[in-house]
């Protein structure tokens, strides 16, 4: 599958894993750049980040552990549908 091929780029799972640290301003420059590069090319991760911001605004915080496999699988599923369309 083309999407998973390039190791130099973040895959969606990696991007999601970085998002809470990104929103907290805790990423170093390299990881922040990688994430922003991914977001620029990935509308679903951009949407996911927007939802994460809303969640954090509502709850005051979000625990990455609570995003867990189910949320990540949802995201990958959305992404595959998007690529297929
Ligand atoms: Zn993505």
PDB file of the backbone (N, CA, C, O) and the ligand in Angstrom, with CONECT records:
HET     ZN  A 101       1
ATOM      1  N   UNK A   1       0.856  -1.198   0.000  1.00  0.00           N
ATOM      2  CA  UNK A   1       0.000   0.000   0.000  1.00  0.00           C
ATOM      3  C   UNK A   1       0.895   1.253   0.000  1.00  0.00           C
ATOM      4  O   UNK A   1       1.771   1.405   0.851  1.00  0.00           O
ATOM      5  N   UNK A   2       0.664   2.098  -0.926  1.00  0.00           N
ATOM      6  CA  UNK A   2       1.553   3.227  -1.150  1.00  0.00           C
ATOM      7  C   UNK A   2       1.736   4.096   0.085  1.00  0.00           C
ATOM      8  O   UNK A   2       2.835   4.572   0.371  1.00  0.00           O
ATOM      9  N   UNK A   3       0.648   4.292   0.806  1.00  0.00           N
ATOM     10  CA  UNK A   3       0.684   5.213   1.930  1.00  0.00           C
ATOM     11  C   UNK A   3       1.709   4.830   2.992  1.00  0.00           C
ATOM     12  O   UNK A   3       2.307   5.708   3.616  1.00  0.00           O
ATOM     13  N   UNK A   4       1.917   3.553   3.203  1.00  0.00           N
ATOM     14  CA  UNK A   4       2.766   3.101   4.305  1.00  0.00           C
ATOM     15  C   UNK A   4       4.231   2.975   3.898  1.00  0.00           C
ATOM     16  O   UNK A   4       5.064   2.604   4.725  1.00  0.00           O
ATOM     17  N   UNK A   5       4.559   3.275   2.651  1.00  0.00           N
ATOM     18  CA  UNK A   5       5.856   2.901   2.132  1.00  0.00           C
ATOM     19  C   UNK A   5       7.007   3.731   2.686  1.00  0.00           C
ATOM     20  O   UNK A   5       8.058   3.193   3.033  1.00  0.00           O
ATOM     21  N   UNK A   6       6.804   5.036   2.766  1.00  0.00           N
ATOM     22  CA  UNK A   6       7.943   5.911   3.001  1.00  0.00           C
ATOM     23  C   UNK A   6       8.218   6.113   4.478  1.00  0.00           C
ATOM     24  O   UNK A   6       7.437   6.750   5.184  1.00  0.00           O
ATOM     25  N   UNK A   7       9.325   5.571   4.939  1.00  0.00           N
ATOM     26  CA  UNK A   7       9.634   5.599   6.361  1.00  0.00           C
ATOM     27  C   UNK A   7      10.046   6.979   6.839  1.00  0.00           C
ATOM     28  O   UNK A   7       9.975   7.274   8.032  1.00  0.00           O
ATOM     29  N   UNK A   8      10.469   7.815   5.927  1.00  0.00           N
ATOM     30  CA  UNK A   8      10.896   9.144   6.331  1.00  0.00           C
ATOM     31  C   UNK A   8       9.709  10.035   6.694  1.00  0.00           C
ATOM     32  O   UNK A   8       9.876  11.072   7.336  1.00  0.00           O
ATOM     33  N   UNK A   9       8.522   9.626   6.282  1.00  0.00           N
ATOM     34  CA  UNK A   9       7.347  10.419   6.584  1.00  0.00           C
ATOM     35  C   UNK A   9       6.528   9.760   7.694  1.00  0.00           C
ATOM     36  O   UNK A   9       6.539   8.541   7.864  1.00  0.00           O
ATOM     37  N   UNK A  10       5.832  10.591   8.428  1.00  0.00           N
ATOM     38  CA  UNK A  10       4.936  10.070   9.436  1.00  0.00           C
ATOM     39  C   UNK A  10       3.778   9.334   8.778  1.00  0.00           C
ATOM     40  O   UNK A  10       3.258   9.767   7.750  1.00  0.00           O
ATOM     41  N   UNK A  11       3.385   8.236   9.371  1.00  0.00           N
ATOM     42  CA  UNK A  11       2.091   7.663   9.038  1.00  0.00           C
ATOM     43  C   UNK A  11       1.070   8.230  10.022  1.00  0.00           C
ATOM     44  O   UNK A  11       1.429   8.859  11.018  1.00  0.00           O
ATOM     45  N   UNK A  12      -0.200   7.998   9.728  1.00  0.00           N
ATOM     46  CA  UNK A  12      -1.246   8.614  10.538  1.00  0.00           C
ATOM     47  C   UNK A  12      -1.151   8.217  12.013  1.00  0.00           C
ATOM     48  O   UNK A  12      -1.376   9.044  12.897  1.00  0.00           O
ATOM     49  N   UNK A  13      -0.824   6.977  12.270  1.00  0.00           N
ATOM     50  CA  UNK A  13      -0.713   6.557  13.671  1.00  0.00           C
ATOM     51  C   UNK A  13       0.355   7.368  14.398  1.00  0.00           C
ATOM     52  O   UNK A  13       0.170   7.770  15.546  1.00  0.00           O
ATOM     53  N   UNK A  14       1.462   7.599  13.724  1.00  0.00           N
ATOM     54  CA  UNK A  14       2.518   8.402  14.341  1.00  0.00           C
ATOM     55  C   UNK A  14       2.057   9.833  14.559  1.00  0.00           C
ATOM     56  O   UNK A  14       2.323  10.437  15.598  1.00  0.00           O
ATOM     57  N   UNK A  15       1.362  10.362  13.560  1.00  0.00           N
ATOM     58  CA  UNK A  15       0.888  11.736  13.654  1.00  0.00           C
ATOM     59  C   UNK A  15      -0.064  11.901  14.835  1.00  0.00           C
ATOM     60  O   UNK A  15       0.038  12.857  15.603  1.00  0.00           O
ATOM     61  N   UNK A  16      -0.993  10.952  14.968  1.00  0.00           N
ATOM     62  CA  UNK A  16      -1.954  11.025  16.070  1.00  0.00           C
ATOM     63  C   UNK A  16      -1.239  10.938  17.417  1.00  0.00           C
ATOM     64  O   UNK A  16      -1.601  11.621  18.375  1.00  0.00           O
ATOM     65  N   UNK A  17      -0.229  10.096  17.467  1.00  0.00           N
ATOM     66  CA  UNK A  17       0.506   9.926  18.723  1.00  0.00           C
ATOM     67  C   UNK A  17       1.231  11.207  19.138  1.00  0.00           C
ATOM     68  O   UNK A  17       1.473  11.432  20.324  1.00  0.00           O
ATOM     69  N   UNK A  18       1.579  12.046  18.153  1.00  0.00           N
ATOM     70  CA  UNK A  18       2.290  13.293  18.444  1.00  0.00           C
ATOM     71  C   UNK A  18       1.358  14.455  18.770  1.00  0.00           C
ATOM     72  O   UNK A  18       1.800  15.486  19.276  1.00  0.00           O
ATOM     73  N   UNK A  19       0.066  14.287  18.481  1.00  0.00           N
ATOM     74  CA  UNK A  19      -0.826  15.447  18.505  1.00  0.00           C
ATOM     75  C   UNK A  19      -1.005  16.084  19.876  1.00  0.00           C
ATOM     76  O   UNK A  19      -1.030  17.310  19.989  1.00  0.00           O
ATOM     77  N   UNK A  20      -1.130  15.266  20.922  1.00  0.00           N
ATOM     78  CA  UNK A  20      -1.348  15.888  22.230  1.00  0.00           C
ATOM     79  C   UNK A  20      -0.114  16.672  22.664  1.00  0.00           C
ATOM     80  O   UNK A  20      -0.226  17.758  23.233  1.00  0.00           O
ATOM     81  N   UNK A  21       1.064  16.111  22.389  1.00  0.00           N
ATOM     82  CA  UNK A  21       2.290  16.844  22.719  1.00  0.00           C
ATOM     83  C   UNK A  21       2.391  18.119  21.875  1.00  0.00           C
ATOM     84  O   UNK A  21       2.851  19.162  22.341  1.00  0.00           O
ATOM     85  N   UNK A  22       1.952  18.003  20.632  1.00  0.00           N
ATOM     86  CA  UNK A  22       1.942  19.177  19.749  1.00  0.00           C
ATOM     87  C   UNK A  22       1.055  20.284  20.310  1.00  0.00           C
ATOM     88  O   UNK A  22       1.449  21.449  20.351  1.00  0.00           O
ATOM     89  N   UNK A  23      -0.129  19.910  20.737  1.00  0.00           N
ATOM     90  CA  UNK A  23      -1.062  20.899  21.278  1.00  0.00           C
ATOM     91  C   UNK A  23      -0.574  21.474  22.603  1.00  0.00           C
ATOM     92  O   UNK A  23      -0.896  22.607  22.959  1.00  0.00           O
ATOM     93  N   UNK A  24       0.196  20.686  23.316  1.00  0.00           N
ATOM     94  CA  UNK A  24       0.772  21.158  24.573  1.00  0.00           C
ATOM     95  C   UNK A  24       2.057  21.952  24.379  1.00  0.00           C
ATOM     96  O   UNK A  24       2.622  22.479  25.337  1.00  0.00           O
ATOM     97  N   UNK A  25       2.521  22.035  23.114  1.00  0.00           N
ATOM     98  CA  UNK A  25       3.764  22.741  22.836  1.00  0.00           C
ATOM     99  C   UNK A  25       4.997  21.994  23.298  1.00  0.00           C
ATOM    100  O   UNK A  25       6.035  22.602  23.560  1.00  0.00           O
ATOM    101  N   UNK A  26       4.890  20.679  23.400  1.00  0.00           N
ATOM    102  CA  UNK A  26       5.978  19.881  23.955  1.00  0.00           C
ATOM    103  C   UNK A  26       6.836  19.196  22.905  1.00  0.00           C
ATOM    104  O   UNK A  26       7.829  18.554  23.248  1.00  0.00           O
ATOM    105  N   UNK A  27       6.477  19.319  21.641  1.00  0.00           N
ATOM    106  CA  UNK A  27       7.300  18.689  20.602  1.00  0.00           C
ATOM    107  C   UNK A  27       8.552  19.511  20.335  1.00  0.00           C
ATOM    108  O   UNK A  27       8.537  20.740  20.413  1.00  0.00           O
ATOM    109  N   UNK A  28       9.638  18.806  20.017  1.00  0.00           N
ATOM    110  CA  UNK A  28      10.809  19.542  19.555  1.00  0.00           C
ATOM    111  C   UNK A  28      10.590  19.969  18.096  1.00  0.00           C
ATOM    112  O   UNK A  28       9.635  19.549  17.443  1.00  0.00           O
ATOM    113  N   UNK A  29      11.492  20.804  17.617  1.00  0.00           N
ATOM    114  CA  UNK A  29      11.298  21.393  16.289  1.00  0.00           C
ATOM    115  C   UNK A  29      11.176  20.339  15.202  1.00  0.00           C
ATOM    116  O   UNK A  29      10.360  20.469  14.289  1.00  0.00           O
ATOM    117  N   UNK A  30      11.981  19.306  15.301  1.00  0.00           N
ATOM    118  CA  UNK A  30      11.994  18.286  14.254  1.00  0.00           C
ATOM    119  C   UNK A  30      10.647  17.557  14.181  1.00  0.00           C
ATOM    120  O   UNK A  30      10.075  17.390  13.105  1.00  0.00           O
ATOM    121  N   UNK A  31      10.157  17.130  15.345  1.00  0.00           N
ATOM    122  CA  UNK A  31       8.891  16.404  15.352  1.00  0.00           C
ATOM    123  C   UNK A  31       7.731  17.313  14.970  1.00  0.00           C
ATOM    124  O   UNK A  31       6.795  16.879  14.298  1.00  0.00           O
ATOM    125  N   UNK A  32       7.788  18.562  15.391  1.00  0.00           N
ATOM    126  CA  UNK A  32       6.721  19.491  15.046  1.00  0.00           C
ATOM    127  C   UNK A  32       6.670  19.706  13.531  1.00  0.00           C
ATOM    128  O   UNK A  32       5.595  19.740  12.932  1.00  0.00           O
ATOM    129  N   UNK A  33       7.838  19.848  12.930  1.00  0.00           N
ATOM    130  CA  UNK A  33       7.902  20.022  11.482  1.00  0.00           C
ATOM    131  C   UNK A  33       7.369  18.792  10.759  1.00  0.00           C
ATOM    132  O   UNK A  33       6.619  18.906   9.789  1.00  0.00           O
ATOM    133  N   UNK A  34       7.761  17.624  11.236  1.00  0.00           N
ATOM    134  CA  UNK A  34       7.273  16.384  10.618  1.00  0.00           C
ATOM    135  C   UNK A  34       5.758  16.289  10.729  1.00  0.00           C
ATOM    136  O   UNK A  34       5.084  15.923   9.766  1.00  0.00           O
ATOM    137  N   UNK A  35       5.227  16.614  11.892  1.00  0.00           N
ATOM    138  CA  UNK A  35       3.787  16.548  12.070  1.00  0.00           C
ATOM    139  C   UNK A  35       3.078  17.559  11.174  1.00  0.00           C
ATOM    140  O   UNK A  35       2.086  17.229  10.523  1.00  0.00           O
ATOM    141  N   UNK A  36       3.578  18.772  11.142  1.00  0.00           N
ATOM    142  CA  UNK A  36       2.927  19.798  10.324  1.00  0.00           C
ATOM    143  C   UNK A  36       2.996  19.449   8.840  1.00  0.00           C
ATOM    144  O   UNK A  36       2.068  19.740   8.085  1.00  0.00           O
ATOM    145  N   UNK A  37       4.092  18.829   8.427  1.00  0.00           N
ATOM    146  CA  UNK A  37       4.205  18.370   7.048  1.00  0.00           C
ATOM    147  C   UNK A  37       3.155  17.301   6.756  1.00  0.00           C
ATOM    148  O   UNK A  37       2.516  17.313   5.704  1.00  0.00           O
ATOM    149  N   UNK A  38       2.989  16.394   7.686  1.00  0.00           N
ATOM    150  CA  UNK A  38       1.968  15.362   7.512  1.00  0.00           C
ATOM    151  C   UNK A  38       0.569  15.977   7.464  1.00  0.00           C
ATOM    152  O   UNK A  38      -0.241  15.621   6.608  1.00  0.00           O
ATOM    153  N   UNK A  39       0.295  16.882   8.366  1.00  0.00           N
ATOM    154  CA  UNK A  39      -1.032  17.509   8.426  1.00  0.00           C
ATOM    155  C   UNK A  39      -1.362  18.234   7.122  1.00  0.00           C
ATOM    156  O   UNK A  39      -2.512  18.251   6.681  1.00  0.00           O
ATOM    157  N   UNK A  40      -0.347  18.826   6.520  1.00  0.00           N
ATOM    158  CA  UNK A  40      -0.572  19.570   5.283  1.00  0.00           C
ATOM    159  C   UNK A  40      -1.048  18.659   4.151  1.00  0.00           C
ATOM    160  O   UNK A  40      -1.748  19.094   3.237  1.00  0.00           O
ATOM    161  N   UNK A  41      -0.657  17.398   4.230  1.00  0.00           N
ATOM    162  CA  UNK A  41      -1.009  16.438   3.177  1.00  0.00           C
ATOM    163  C   UNK A  41      -2.131  15.494   3.561  1.00  0.00           C
ATOM    164  O   UNK A  41      -2.560  14.674   2.749  1.00  0.00           O
ATOM    165  N   UNK A  42      -2.604  15.601   4.776  1.00  0.00           N
ATOM    166  CA  UNK A  42      -3.528  14.583   5.268  1.00  0.00           C
ATOM    167  C   UNK A  42      -4.766  15.252   5.868  1.00  0.00           C
ATOM    168  O   UNK A  42      -4.754  15.624   7.041  1.00  0.00           O
ATOM    169  N   UNK A  43      -5.825  15.407   5.088  1.00  0.00           N
ATOM    170  CA  UNK A  43      -7.024  16.082   5.587  1.00  0.00           C
ATOM    171  C   UNK A  43      -7.640  15.383   6.789  1.00  0.00           C
ATOM    172  O   UNK A  43      -8.252  16.034   7.636  1.00  0.00           O
ATOM    173  N   UNK A  44      -7.488  14.062   6.877  1.00  0.00           N
ATOM    174  CA  UNK A  44      -8.101  13.368   8.014  1.00  0.00           C
ATOM    175  C   UNK A  44      -7.356  13.644   9.307  1.00  0.00           C
ATOM    176  O   UNK A  44      -7.976  13.807  10.358  1.00  0.00           O
ATOM    177  N   UNK A  45      -6.058  13.697   9.242  1.00  0.00           N
ATOM    178  CA  UNK A  45      -5.316  14.057  10.452  1.00  0.00           C
ATOM    179  C   UNK A  45      -5.576  15.517  10.830  1.00  0.00           C
ATOM    180  O   UNK A  45      -5.646  15.851  12.013  1.00  0.00           O
ATOM    181  N   UNK A  46      -5.718  16.379   9.832  1.00  0.00           N
ATOM    182  CA  UNK A  46      -6.053  17.772  10.119  1.00  0.00           C
ATOM    183  C   UNK A  46      -7.400  17.860  10.821  1.00  0.00           C
ATOM    184  O   UNK A  46      -7.566  18.620  11.775  1.00  0.00           O
ATOM    185  N   UNK A  47      -8.359  17.074  10.341  1.00  0.00           N
ATOM    186  CA  UNK A  47      -9.677  17.035  10.960  1.00  0.00           C
ATOM    187  C   UNK A  47      -9.593  16.459  12.373  1.00  0.00           C
ATOM    188  O   UNK A  47     -10.239  16.944  13.302  1.00  0.00           O
ATOM    189  N   UNK A  48      -8.786  15.422  12.505  1.00  0.00           N
ATOM    190  CA  UNK A  48      -8.625  14.782  13.804  1.00  0.00           C
ATOM    191  C   UNK A  48      -8.018  15.750  14.814  1.00  0.00           C
ATOM    192  O   UNK A  48      -8.435  15.807  15.970  1.00  0.00           O
ATOM    193  N   UNK A  49      -7.030  16.507  14.357  1.00  0.00           N
ATOM    194  CA  UNK A  49      -6.406  17.492  15.231  1.00  0.00           C
ATOM    195  C   UNK A  49      -7.419  18.557  15.642  1.00  0.00           C
ATOM    196  O   UNK A  49      -7.435  18.997  16.792  1.00  0.00           O
ATOM    197  N   UNK A  50      -8.256  18.964  14.703  1.00  0.00           N
ATOM    198  CA  UNK A  50      -9.290  19.946  15.022  1.00  0.00           C
ATOM    199  C   UNK A  50     -10.240  19.398  16.082  1.00  0.00           C
ATOM    200  O   UNK A  50     -10.636  20.111  17.003  1.00  0.00           O
ATOM    201  N   UNK A  51     -10.598  18.128  15.940  1.00  0.00           N
ATOM    202  CA  UNK A  51     -11.485  17.511  16.933  1.00  0.00           C
ATOM    203  C   UNK A  51     -10.798  17.400  18.288  1.00  0.00           C
ATOM    204  O   UNK A  51     -11.420  17.563  19.337  1.00  0.00           O
ATOM    205  N   UNK A  52      -9.503  17.119  18.237  1.00  0.00           N
ATOM    206  CA  UNK A  52      -8.741  17.013  19.480  1.00  0.00           C
ATOM    207  C   UNK A  52      -8.704  18.363  20.199  1.00  0.00           C
ATOM    208  O   UNK A  52      -8.822  18.425  21.423  1.00  0.00           O
ATOM    209  N   UNK A  53      -8.542  19.424  19.440  1.00  0.00           N
ATOM    210  CA  UNK A  53      -8.560  20.775  20.034  1.00  0.00           C
ATOM    211  C   UNK A  53      -9.895  21.047  20.718  1.00  0.00           C
ATOM    212  O   UNK A  53      -9.938  21.586  21.825  1.00  0.00           O
ATOM    213  N   UNK A  54     -10.972  20.673  20.055  1.00  0.00           N
ATOM    214  CA  UNK A  54     -12.304  20.877  20.626  1.00  0.00           C
ATOM    215  C   UNK A  54     -12.453  20.069  21.913  1.00  0.00           C
ATOM    216  O   UNK A  54     -12.993  20.550  22.909  1.00  0.00           O
ATOM    217  N   UNK A  55     -11.964  18.835  21.866  1.00  0.00           N
ATOM    218  CA  UNK A  55     -12.043  17.968  23.044  1.00  0.00           C
ATOM    219  C   UNK A  55     -11.265  18.559  24.210  1.00  0.00           C
ATOM    220  O   UNK A  55     -11.744  18.582  25.344  1.00  0.00           O
ATOM    221  N   UNK A  56     -10.063  19.037  23.919  1.00  0.00           N
ATOM    222  CA  UNK A  56      -9.229  19.619  24.965  1.00  0.00           C
ATOM    223  C   UNK A  56      -9.876  20.890  25.512  1.00  0.00           C
ATOM    224  O   UNK A  56      -9.852  21.142  26.717  1.00  0.00           O
ATOM    225  N   UNK A  57     -10.459  21.691  24.605  1.00  0.00           N
ATOM    226  CA  UNK A  57     -11.160  22.886  25.061  1.00  0.00           C
ATOM    227  C   UNK A  57     -12.306  22.518  26.001  1.00  0.00           C
ATOM    228  O   UNK A  57     -12.561  23.207  26.989  1.00  0.00           O
ATOM    229  N   UNK A  58     -12.992  21.421  25.678  1.00  0.00           N
ATOM    230  CA  UNK A  58     -14.152  21.016  26.469  1.00  0.00           C
ATOM    231  C   UNK A  58     -13.748  20.388  27.792  1.00  0.00           C
ATOM    232  O   UNK A  58     -14.374  20.643  28.821  1.00  0.00           O
ATOM    233  N   UNK A  59     -12.698  19.562  27.770  1.00  0.00           N
ATOM    234  CA  UNK A  59     -12.336  18.788  28.952  1.00  0.00           C
ATOM    235  C   UNK A  59     -11.191  19.396  29.741  1.00  0.00           C
ATOM    236  O   UNK A  59     -10.975  19.067  30.907  1.00  0.00           O
ATOM    237  N   UNK A  60     -10.461  20.288  29.087  1.00  0.00           N
ATOM    238  CA  UNK A  60      -9.292  20.857  29.728  1.00  0.00           C
ATOM    239  C   UNK A  60      -8.024  20.071  29.456  1.00  0.00           C
ATOM    240  O   UNK A  60      -6.915  20.576  29.626  1.00  0.00           O
ATOM    241  N   UNK A  61      -8.203  18.825  29.032  1.00  0.00           N
ATOM    242  CA  UNK A  61      -7.043  17.996  28.714  1.00  0.00           C
ATOM    243  C   UNK A  61      -7.542  16.784  27.934  1.00  0.00           C
ATOM    244  O   UNK A  61      -8.742  16.516  27.890  1.00  0.00           O
ATOM    245  N   UNK A  62      -6.628  16.069  27.329  1.00  0.00           N
ATOM    246  CA  UNK A  62      -6.968  14.762  26.781  1.00  0.00           C
ATOM    247  C   UNK A  62      -5.794  13.833  27.047  1.00  0.00           C
ATOM    248  O   UNK A  62      -4.632  14.225  26.935  1.00  0.00           O
ATOM    249  N   UNK A  63      -6.112  12.614  27.395  1.00  0.00           N
ATOM    250  CA  UNK A  63      -5.082  11.625  27.669  1.00  0.00           C
ATOM    251  C   UNK A  63      -4.869  10.786  26.421  1.00  0.00           C
ATOM    252  O   UNK A  63      -5.802  10.150  25.930  1.00  0.00           O
ATOM    253  N   UNK A  64      -3.659  10.783  25.911  1.00  0.00           N
ATOM    254  CA  UNK A  64      -3.391  10.044  24.680  1.00  0.00           C
ATOM    255  C   UNK A  64      -3.744   8.569  24.838  1.00  0.00           C
ATOM    256  O   UNK A  64      -4.112   7.911  23.865  1.00  0.00           O
ATOM    257  N   UNK A  65      -3.637   8.052  26.046  1.00  0.00           N
ATOM    258  CA  UNK A  65      -3.985   6.650  26.274  1.00  0.00           C
ATOM    259  C   UNK A  65      -5.460   6.384  26.007  1.00  0.00           C
ATOM    260  O   UNK A  65      -5.853   5.274  25.648  1.00  0.00           O
ATOM    261  N   UNK A  66      -6.270   7.427  26.190  1.00  0.00           N
ATOM    262  CA  UNK A  66      -7.706   7.254  25.957  1.00  0.00           C
ATOM    263  C   UNK A  66      -8.043   7.258  24.473  1.00  0.00           C
ATOM    264  O   UNK A  66      -9.141   6.864  24.080  1.00  0.00           O
ATOM    265  N   UNK A  67      -7.102   7.700  23.654  1.00  0.00           N
ATOM    266  CA  UNK A  67      -7.316   7.627  22.211  1.00  0.00           C
ATOM    267  C   UNK A  67      -7.077   6.204  21.707  1.00  0.00           C
ATOM    268  O   UNK A  67      -7.737   5.744  20.775  1.00  0.00           O
ATOM    269  N   UNK A  68      -6.154   5.537  22.318  1.00  0.00           N
ATOM    270  CA  UNK A  68      -5.942   4.096  22.171  1.00  0.00           C
ATOM    271  C   UNK A  68      -6.190   3.540  20.775  1.00  0.00           C
ATOM    272  O   UNK A  68      -6.310   4.274  19.794  1.00  0.00           O
ATOM    273  N   UNK A  69      -6.260   2.242  20.727  1.00  0.00           N
ATOM    274  CA  UNK A  69      -6.302   1.569  19.433  1.00  0.00           C
ATOM    275  C   UNK A  69      -7.598   1.838  18.676  1.00  0.00           C
ATOM    276  O   UNK A  69      -7.596   1.947  17.450  1.00  0.00           O
ATOM    277  N   UNK A  70      -8.699   1.944  19.406  1.00  0.00           N
ATOM    278  CA  UNK A  70      -9.975   2.125  18.725  1.00  0.00           C
ATOM    279  C   UNK A  70     -10.007   3.442  17.953  1.00  0.00           C
ATOM    280  O   UNK A  70     -10.425   3.478  16.795  1.00  0.00           O
ATOM    281  N   UNK A  71      -9.571   4.505  18.587  1.00  0.00           N
ATOM    282  CA  UNK A  71      -9.548   5.803  17.913  1.00  0.00           C
ATOM    283  C   UNK A  71      -8.571   5.802  16.746  1.00  0.00           C
ATOM    284  O   UNK A  71      -8.856   6.364  15.689  1.00  0.00           O
ATOM    285  N   UNK A  72      -7.431   5.176  16.941  1.00  0.00           N
ATOM    286  CA  UNK A  72      -6.445   5.116  15.870  1.00  0.00           C
ATOM    287  C   UNK A  72      -6.961   4.289  14.699  1.00  0.00           C
ATOM    288  O   UNK A  72      -6.762   4.647  13.538  1.00  0.00           O
ATOM    289  N   UNK A  73      -7.616   3.194  15.011  1.00  0.00           N
ATOM    290  CA  UNK A  73      -8.183   2.367  13.943  1.00  0.00           C
ATOM    291  C   UNK A  73      -9.264   3.117  13.181  1.00  0.00           C
ATOM    292  O   UNK A  73      -9.362   2.996  11.960  1.00  0.00           O
ATOM    293  N   UNK A  74     -10.068   3.885  13.888  1.00  0.00           N
ATOM    294  CA  UNK A  74     -11.074   4.717  13.226  1.00  0.00           C
ATOM    295  C   UNK A  74     -10.413   5.664  12.232  1.00  0.00           C
ATOM    296  O   UNK A  74     -10.889   5.846  11.111  1.00  0.00           O
ATOM    297  N   UNK A  75      -9.335   6.249  12.656  1.00  0.00           N
ATOM    298  CA  UNK A  75      -8.650   7.202  11.801  1.00  0.00           C
ATOM    299  C   UNK A  75      -8.078   6.520  10.555  1.00  0.00           C
ATOM    300  O   UNK A  75      -8.218   7.027   9.442  1.00  0.00           O
ATOM    301  N   UNK A  76      -7.447   5.391  10.749  1.00  0.00           N
ATOM    302  CA  UNK A  76      -6.882   4.656   9.621  1.00  0.00           C
ATOM    303  C   UNK A  76      -7.996   4.208   8.675  1.00  0.00           C
ATOM    304  O   UNK A  76      -7.833   4.235   7.455  1.00  0.00           O
ATOM    305  N   UNK A  77      -9.119   3.799   9.242  1.00  0.00           N
ATOM    306  CA  UNK A  77     -10.254   3.399   8.426  1.00  0.00           C
ATOM    307  C   UNK A  77     -10.747   4.574   7.572  1.00  0.00           C
ATOM    308  O   UNK A  77     -10.991   4.422   6.375  1.00  0.00           O
ATOM    309  N   UNK A  78     -10.887   5.731   8.195  1.00  0.00           N
ATOM    310  CA  UNK A  78     -11.289   6.929   7.454  1.00  0.00           C
ATOM    311  C   UNK A  78     -10.306   7.236   6.340  1.00  0.00           C
ATOM    312  O   UNK A  78     -10.683   7.590   5.223  1.00  0.00           O
ATOM    313  N   UNK A  79      -9.040   7.090   6.678  1.00  0.00           N
ATOM    314  CA  UNK A  79      -8.019   7.415   5.700  1.00  0.00           C
ATOM    315  C   UNK A  79      -8.102   6.474   4.501  1.00  0.00           C
ATOM    316  O   UNK A  79      -7.985   6.911   3.356  1.00  0.00           O
ATOM    317  N   UNK A  80      -8.302   5.194   4.763  1.00  0.00           N
ATOM    318  CA  UNK A  80      -8.404   4.231   3.668  1.00  0.00           C
ATOM    319  C   UNK A  80      -9.616   4.505   2.807  1.00  0.00           C
ATOM    320  O   UNK A  80      -9.550   4.379   1.584  1.00  0.00           O
ATOM    321  N   UNK A  81     -10.725   4.878   3.426  1.00  0.00           N
ATOM    322  CA  UNK A  81     -11.918   5.229   2.648  1.00  0.00           C
ATOM    323  C   UNK A  81     -11.642   6.431   1.754  1.00  0.00           C
ATOM    324  O   UNK A  81     -12.066   6.493   0.600  1.00  0.00           O
ATOM    325  N   UNK A  82     -10.916   7.382   2.332  1.00  0.00           N
ATOM    326  CA  UNK A  82     -10.597   8.594   1.581  1.00  0.00           C
ATOM    327  C   UNK A  82      -9.713   8.266   0.378  1.00  0.00           C
ATOM    328  O   UNK A  82      -9.947   8.751  -0.729  1.00  0.00           O
ATOM    329  N   UNK A  83      -8.690   7.430   0.613  1.00  0.00           N
ATOM    330  CA  UNK A  83      -7.809   7.042  -0.485  1.00  0.00           C
ATOM    331  C   UNK A  83      -8.571   6.251  -1.539  1.00  0.00           C
ATOM    332  O   UNK A  83      -8.326   6.412  -2.734  1.00  0.00           O
ATOM    333  N   UNK A  84      -9.484   5.404  -1.107  1.00  0.00           N
ATOM    334  CA  UNK A  84     -10.240   4.558  -2.036  1.00  0.00           C
ATOM    335  C   UNK A  84     -11.187   5.398  -2.876  1.00  0.00           C
ATOM    336  O   UNK A  84     -11.446   5.092  -4.040  1.00  0.00           O
ATOM    337  N   UNK A  85     -11.710   6.485  -2.256  1.00  0.00           N
ATOM    338  CA  UNK A  85     -12.653   7.322  -2.980  1.00  0.00           C
ATOM    339  C   UNK A  85     -11.951   8.118  -4.045  1.00  0.00           C
ATOM    340  O   UNK A  85     -12.590   8.887  -4.764  1.00  0.00           O
TER     341      UNK A  85
HETATM  342 ZN    ZN A 101      -2.633  11.385   8.505  1.00  0.00          ZN
END
